[in-house]
Amino acid sequence: MTKIYYFSGTGNTLWSARKLSEIIDGECTLVNIGPEVEKPETLVEADVVVLVFPSYAFGLPLAVRRFAKKAVFKTPYLAAFVTHGSVPGGSLASIKRILKRKNIGSLYFGLIPAVENYIAIFGPPKEKTMRQRLEMQEEATEKAARCVIERHSNCINTFRPISAFIWLLFSIGIKLFYKRYRVSGDCNGCGACERVCSVSAISMRGGRPVFSSKCEHCQGCINWCPQKAIHFGRLNSGVTRYHHPEINLQDISR
């Protein structure tokens, strides 16, 4: 039995998780990490465990970090893959530092390039660039699946001080980022933002979304809002949003 745990905001990681499941085949279960973090205890038991998650500020999403640290892994083999836009930084180094303390037989770490989705800084991807990155993601995901099927293992460098420092700044800033989200008059109260938030950081009050400190800054709410009514920083309704073209709102909803 294979269990694939994923964390996804715009659908990039969910797409790779689904693709891995299709290729690996057999008894394969997909599990959203977001709701798992809310459980007091997490037992991860399977013949094969796969973790798939995005890179946030050269490190791990806080939810993924909390999940990996508290989870009890009962498996002889675990593979961890990071989906990334520009560069992954020390994301894999971070997860390895956590997993090496666990009683796991063999470990494998790999990279899956994807479309850069942090539009608040990098802006929306250009059409040509997006097509190229989607092709790269598909190829890398297929390679990742083969590595899991063949039970590859490897060793990576965990000394990434610059990445660790950048991520530390992010982990401090994220406690305040949720206060910078704004909702324009275009909001029609559809609740899509609440449904796509995997960590339940958004609640609807009076037909408007309210953000809490549980926010992971995945920006799924910004990118999935049908009205483009959720803004962050200088991001406004005129900026094109992004989500993986083969993932829809129902797929990503909690």
C-alpha positions as CSV (number, residue, x, y, z in Angstrom):
1,M,0.0,0.0,0.0
2,T,1.2,3.5,-0.9
3,K,0.1,6.7,0.8
4,I,0.8,10.0,-0.8
5,Y,0.5,13.1,1.4
6,Y,0.3,16.4,-0.3
7,F,0.0,20.1,0.4
8,S,-1.3,22.4,-2.3
9,G,-2.6,25.9,-2.8
10,T,-2.9,26.5,-6.5
11,G,-3.0,22.9,-7.6
12,N,0.5,22.3,-8.8
13,T,1.4,19.9,-6.0
14,L,-2.0,18.2,-6.1
15,W,-1.6,17.6,-9.9
16,S,1.8,15.9,-9.3
17,A,0.4,13.9,-6.3
18,R,-2.4,12.6,-8.6
19,K,0.0,11.8,-11.4
20,L,2.2,9.9,-9.0
21,S,-0.8,7.9,-7.8
22,E,-1.8,7.0,-11.4
23,I,1.7,5.8,-12.4
24,I,2.5,4.0,-9.1
25,D,-1.0,2.3,-9.4
26,G,-2.0,-0.5,-7.0
27,E,-3.5,0.4,-3.7
28,C,-2.6,4.1,-3.5
29,T,-4.3,6.7,-1.2
30,L,-4.0,10.5,-1.5
31,V,-4.1,12.5,1.8
32,N,-4.3,16.3,2.2
33,I,-1.7,17.3,4.8
34,G,-3.8,20.4,5.8
35,P,-6.5,18.6,7.7
36,E,-3.9,16.2,9.1
37,V,-2.2,19.0,11.0
38,E,-5.3,19.6,13.0
39,K,-5.2,16.1,14.5
40,P,-3.5,15.7,17.9
41,E,-1.7,12.6,16.7
42,T,-0.8,11.3,13.2
43,L,0.2,7.7,12.5
44,V,1.5,7.3,9.0
45,E,1.6,3.5,8.2
46,A,2.1,2.1,4.7
47,D,4.5,0.0,2.6
48,V,5.5,3.2,0.9
49,V,5.0,6.8,2.0
50,V,5.4,9.8,-0.4
51,L,5.4,13.4,0.7
52,V,4.7,16.1,-2.0
53,F,4.8,19.7,-1.1
54,P,5.7,23.2,-2.5
55,S,8.7,25.3,-1.6
56,Y,7.9,28.4,0.4
57,A,10.7,31.0,0.8
58,F,13.4,28.3,0.2
59,G,11.9,26.1,2.9
60,L,8.8,24.1,4.0
61,P,5.3,25.3,4.4
62,L,4.7,25.6,8.1
63,A,1.9,23.0,7.9
64,V,4.2,20.5,6.2
65,R,6.9,21.1,8.9
66,R,4.4,20.6,11.7
67,F,3.0,17.5,10.1
68,A,6.4,15.9,9.5
69,K,7.6,16.7,13.0
70,K,4.6,15.2,14.8
71,A,3.9,12.2,12.5
72,V,4.9,8.7,13.6
73,F,6.1,7.0,10.4
74,K,5.8,3.3,10.2
75,T,7.2,2.5,6.8
76,P,10.3,0.9,5.3
77,Y,10.4,3.5,2.5
78,L,9.7,7.2,2.2
79,A,10.2,9.6,-0.7
80,A,9.8,13.4,-0.5
81,F,9.4,15.6,-3.5
82,V,9.3,19.4,-3.6
83,T,7.4,21.3,-6.3
84,H,9.1,24.6,-7.0
85,G,8.9,27.6,-9.3
86,S,12.2,29.5,-9.6
87,V,14.5,27.6,-7.2
88,P,13.7,25.1,-4.4
89,G,16.3,26.5,-2.0
90,G,16.8,24.3,1.1
91,S,13.3,22.8,1.1
92,L,14.5,19.2,0.8
93,A,17.3,19.9,3.3
94,S,14.7,21.0,5.8
95,I,12.5,17.9,5.4
96,K,15.6,15.6,5.6
97,R,16.6,17.2,8.9
98,I,13.3,16.2,10.3
99,L,12.9,12.7,8.7
100,K,16.4,11.5,9.6
101,R,15.3,11.5,13.3
102,K,12.5,9.1,12.4
103,N,12.8,5.4,12.2
104,I,12.5,5.0,8.5
105,G,14.3,2.4,6.4
106,S,15.2,4.2,3.2
107,L,14.7,7.8,2.1
108,Y,14.7,9.5,-1.3
109,F,14.5,13.2,-2.0
110,G,13.6,14.7,-5.4
111,L,12.7,17.9,-7.2
112,I,9.6,18.6,-9.4
113,P,9.8,22.0,-11.3
114,A,6.4,23.7,-11.7
115,V,4.9,27.0,-12.7
116,E,5.9,29.9,-10.4
117,N,2.7,30.8,-8.6
118,Y,3.7,33.5,-6.2
119,I,2.1,36.2,-8.3
120,A,2.3,38.8,-5.5
121,I,6.0,39.2,-6.2
122,F,6.7,37.5,-9.5
123,G,3.4,38.4,-11.3
124,P,1.4,36.0,-13.4
125,P,3.3,33.5,-15.6
126,K,3.6,34.2,-19.3
127,E,1.8,31.7,-21.6
128,K,5.0,30.3,-23.2
129,T,6.8,30.0,-19.8
130,M,3.7,28.3,-18.3
131,R,3.6,25.7,-21.1
132,Q,7.3,25.0,-20.7
133,R,7.1,24.6,-17.0
134,L,4.0,22.4,-17.2
135,E,5.9,20.1,-19.6
136,M,8.8,20.1,-17.1
137,Q,6.5,19.2,-14.3
138,E,5.0,16.3,-16.1
139,E,8.4,14.9,-17.1
140,A,9.8,15.3,-13.6
141,T,6.7,13.8,-12.0
142,E,6.9,10.7,-14.2
143,K,10.6,10.4,-13.3
144,A,9.7,10.7,-9.6
145,A,7.2,7.9,-9.9
146,R,9.8,5.6,-11.4
147,C,12.1,6.4,-8.6
148,V,9.4,5.4,-6.1
149,I,8.5,2.2,-7.9
150,E,12.2,1.2,-8.1
151,R,12.7,2.2,-4.5
152,H,15.6,4.6,-5.1
153,S,17.4,6.2,-2.2
154,N,19.8,9.0,-2.0
155,C,21.6,11.4,0.4
156,I,21.4,15.2,0.2
157,N,23.3,18.1,1.8
158,T,21.4,19.5,4.8
159,F,23.7,22.5,5.4
160,R,21.8,25.4,3.7
161,P,22.4,28.4,5.9
162,I,21.2,31.1,3.5
163,S,18.0,29.2,2.7
164,A,17.4,28.6,6.4
165,F,17.8,32.3,7.2
166,I,15.4,33.4,4.4
167,W,12.8,30.8,5.6
168,L,13.2,32.0,9.2
169,L,12.3,35.6,8.1
170,F,9.3,34.2,6.2
171,S,8.2,32.1,9.2
172,I,8.2,35.3,11.3
173,G,6.5,37.4,8.7
174,I,3.8,34.9,8.0
175,K,2.3,35.6,11.5
176,L,1.4,39.1,10.2
177,F,0.8,38.4,6.5
178,Y,-2.9,37.5,7.0
179,K,-3.5,41.1,8.1
180,R,-2.5,42.3,4.7
181,Y,-5.2,40.5,2.8
182,R,-8.0,42.8,1.5
183,V,-11.4,42.0,0.0
184,S,-12.8,44.3,-2.6
185,G,-16.4,45.2,-3.4
186,D,-16.3,42.6,-6.2
187,C,-16.7,39.8,-3.6
188,N,-20.1,38.0,-4.0
189,G,-19.8,35.8,-0.9
190,C,-19.5,32.6,-2.9
191,G,-17.2,31.0,-0.2
192,A,-14.7,29.6,-2.7
193,C,-11.8,31.0,-0.6
194,E,-13.1,29.2,2.5
195,R,-13.4,25.9,0.7
196,V,-9.9,25.9,-0.8
197,C,-8.1,26.8,2.4
198,S,-6.7,23.5,3.6
199,V,-5.8,24.8,7.0
200,S,-9.2,26.5,7.7
201,A,-7.7,30.0,8.0
202,I,-10.7,31.6,6.3
203,S,-14.2,31.8,7.6
204,M,-17.2,33.6,6.0
205,R,-18.9,36.2,8.2
206,G,-21.7,38.3,6.8
207,G,-21.0,37.0,3.3
208,R,-17.3,38.2,3.5
209,P,-14.1,36.2,4.1
210,V,-12.2,36.8,7.3
211,F,-8.6,35.7,7.6
212,S,-6.9,34.3,10.7
213,S,-3.4,33.8,11.9
214,K,-3.6,30.1,10.8
215,C,-2.9,31.3,7.2
216,E,-0.1,29.5,5.5
217,H,0.3,32.2,2.8
218,C,-0.3,29.7,0.0
219,Q,-2.4,32.3,-1.7
220,G,-4.8,29.7,-3.0
221,C,-7.7,32.1,-2.0
222,I,-6.3,34.8,-4.2
223,N,-5.8,32.5,-7.2
224,W,-9.1,30.6,-6.9
225,C,-11.4,33.6,-6.2
226,P,-13.8,33.7,-9.2
227,Q,-14.2,37.4,-8.8
228,K,-10.5,38.2,-8.3
229,A,-11.8,40.1,-5.2
230,I,-9.0,39.0,-2.8
231,H,-5.9,41.2,-2.9
232,F,-2.6,41.1,-1.1
233,G,-0.1,43.9,-0.9
234,R,-0.1,45.7,-4.3
235,L,-1.9,42.8,-6.0
236,N,-5.2,44.0,-7.4
237,S,-8.1,42.8,-9.5
238,G,-6.2,43.7,-12.7
239,V,-3.6,41.0,-12.2
240,T,-4.2,37.6,-13.8
241,R,-4.5,34.8,-11.4
242,Y,-3.0,31.3,-11.7
243,H,-4.0,27.7,-10.9
244,H,-2.9,24.5,-12.5
245,P,-5.0,24.2,-15.7
246,E,-5.9,20.6,-15.0
247,I,-7.1,21.1,-11.4
248,N,-10.5,22.7,-10.7
249,L,-12.1,24.3,-7.7
250,Q,-13.8,21.1,-6.6
251,D,-10.5,19.2,-6.8
252,I,-8.7,21.6,-4.5
253,S,-11.5,22.2,-2.1
254,R,-11.0,20.9,1.4
